[in-house]
């Protein structure tokens, strides 16, 4: 019998290389561009299709981790900080952010007001 070394599936190899490459490139992308709060259609579509579902999953997993760690964080006196980090932060990034924007929070610029409608 022949013993095979490594993965016999070329698709699995490609997946591992692509994942490693993305993991190494991702931090550099944050430094290469200025923050743009006037998102393009591509940024909005990517946010809707990729970032929001991932944010929802991170929020749910963070809430579960917070509940599991709650007895320990209460004993340590940092339950509020743990809740903000594990639940509130991801929830703000997921739900309180304009589509395609990079910073959470409501935008102050309104293009339509009741006074301008009259």
N, C-alpha and C positions, 0 to 999 in steps of 0.2 A: 504494500500500500504506500501511496505517496502522501507525504505530509505537506500541506499547503501552509505557507507562511503569509500572514497578513490577511486582509479581507479579499475574498475571491470575487466579490461583487464590485465592479467598477463604479456603479452608481453610489454605493456606500462610500467609496474613497472620495469621489467628487463631493459628496455631501460634507464629509469631514473637512476637506480642504476649504470648501466655500465657507463653512461655519467658522473655521479658524481665521480665515482672511477677513471676514466681516467683523469678528471680535477684535481683531487688531486695528482695523481701519476706523471703527466707530468712534473712539475717543478723538481722533484727529479731525473728524468732520465738525465737531463742535468748535474747534479753534480756527477752522479755515474760513468760516463765513460770519458776517455780522448778523445780529438778530434782526429779522425782518418781520414787522408786525402788520404788514400788508401782504398776506399770503397769496400765492398764485393758485390757480385751479388745480395744478398738480399737487401742491402742498395740502390743499383741502381734501383732495381725493385720497392721498396717502394717509392723512390724519383720520379720515372717516373709515377707511378700509383696514388700516394696520394699527395705528396708534390708539384709537379709542377702544377697540376690543382688547388689546393688550393691557391697556390701562384698567379696564373693567376686571380682567382676570387678576391683575396685580392688587387691585383694591379688595377683591374677595379673598385672595390668599393672605393679604395683609391683615384683614379682619379676623380670619381664622387663626393666624399666628398671634395676633393680639389677644384673642380669647384664651389661647393655650398659655401664653406668657403672663396673663393677668395676675395670677397668684404671686408670681415671682416679682413682677414689677410693682405690685402693691407693697410687698414686703421690702423692696428696695427703695420705694418712694418715688419712682419715676413712671407711674402709670400714665400720667398726662402726656409726658414726652413720648412714650412708646405709642400711645394712641395717635398722636400727631404725626409721628414718623411712619407708622405702619398702615394707618387707615386714612387720616385726614389729608395728608400730602398726596397720595395717589388718587384719592377721590377728587380733590381740587383740580389736579392735572387732567383728570378724565372728564369731569362734568362742568367745571367752572372755567372754561377756556373757549375762546372763539375757534371756529373750525379752521385749522391750519396755523394757528398762532403758537408761539413757543412758550409764552409766559401765561400762567393761570391768572384768572381774574376777569372781571368785566371791563370792556373797553369804555372809556369815557366819551368817545366821539360818537355822537348820534347824528345820523343824516336826516332823520325824519322826526319832527316834533309836532305837537298839536298846534302850536303857535304858527309854524310855517305852513300848516295845512289850511289855515283860514285865509 
